[in-house]
Amino acid sequence: MKLHSLISLLFAALFFSHSAAAGSSLSFDGAWIAEAPPSSKVMAAYMEINNSSDQTVKVVSATSESFKRISFHQTKNEGDMAKMEHMSTLTIPAKGKLVLKAGSHHIMLFNPVKRLKAGDQATLDLKLENGDSIKLEVPVKKQMMDHSHHMHH
Ligand SMILES: [Cu+2]
């Protein structure tokens, strides 16, 4: 990692340590990444995103040094089958919130660069439609037993 990116990472970590993005109306509560079995090529991130502004805010992409690829999904139930649908954006309504949780909207994290276990952290870079970007430090936690498991293959 180059020094300037390290510095900006540290700066962002300080700046966003209260989970509020400067210049943005979004706040992030209870963000976590579910620990996955060692063989797993995919993990999921959950959080609640609140939008205090009068305008809809869209997250258009996400990247991380910890994962090769990130996309946004929504789980839909069709009979007994839970199907994941790709979403091009995470859309947070004006004066509203978007809840990312198991069985619903989530951030899908593909191909971890190294195994992430409970207690580890990953940095997610979220890019907004207006060009702003937000860095989130997200802790990895053990998945609760009652969470439906991700079927991705
Ligand atoms: Cu998914």
Residues whose N, C-alpha, C, O or C-beta is under 5 A from the ligand:
A	BS01	CU	H73 M84 M108
